[in-house]
Amino acid sequence: MDVIIEGFRIGVEQMTLLEAVAVFFGLLSVWYAKKEKILVFPTGIISVTIYVKICFGAKLYADMSINAYYFIMSIYGWYVWAKKTDTANHIPIASNNKTENSSSLLILLLSYFVLSFLLENYTDSDVPHWDAVTTSFAFTAMWLMAKKKIENWIAWIITDLISIPLYFYKGYILTSFQFLVFLALAIAGYFSWRQKLATLKNEEN
């Protein structure tokens, strides 16, 4: 525990203004996601744009690419969430069917193997598989979030659990702490969305 506290203290001391801004908007974005607010996307765009630079400096090339992907998917998700299904309602929360679960698993596995191969053979990354696995789960999570699927929270929870020690190991203590907060928000987001989804299903029946 003392090591974590000391690491956090050092991380705060070494924190740049850029990382602080990225952390702030990252946390804000996840909070808006939990609340099912469309502001999840513009706040997220600010955070991921900054993290492209941060990840490059940390040689986390897969995470750098996933942040660039987040930017693209945030634009797409912003459009999907803003789209109305009728004159009054926006796209509702939904869960995956069997086909969508299979597609999500395929995205996860394909992205992992491709990223692992590229990182091992074409970069100087010292954590290629660690970087690839967290990125592949995040890749899948962002796709599911843009589609407003409740399973996105499960993928984010796994992403956060892997990212906490990864960024701590890399010396980005504040970012590691950010993922700890992300984990708590993702768990809360999952239960919040599950309750809303159950209400929607009851209203349909």
Number of C-alpha atoms within 10 A of each C-alpha: 6 7 8 12 11 12 17 20 14 15 19 15 10 14 15 11 9 13 18 15 14 24 22 15 20 23 20 18 24 23 19 17 22 20 15 18 13 17 16 23 25 15 20 24 23 17 26 24 16 19 25 20 14 18 19 14 11 15 18 26 24 27 25 24 18 23 25 18 17 24 21 12 20 23 14 16 23 16 14 16 20 13 12 13 10 8 6 6 10 13 14 15 18 18 16 17 9 9 9 13 13 12 13 22 14 13 16 20 15 13 19 23 15 12 22 21 15 16 21 15 11 9 14 12 18 12 16 21 18 17 25 26 24 23 27 25 26 26 26 23 25 22 20 22 21 20 20 22 20 22 20 25 25 16 23 27 24 17 23 24 15 18 26 22 17 20 21 18 11 14 17 24 26 24 26 23 20 20 26 18 15 25 22 12 20 25 15 16 25 19 15 15 22 17 12 16 18 13 12 14 11 9 8 7 6
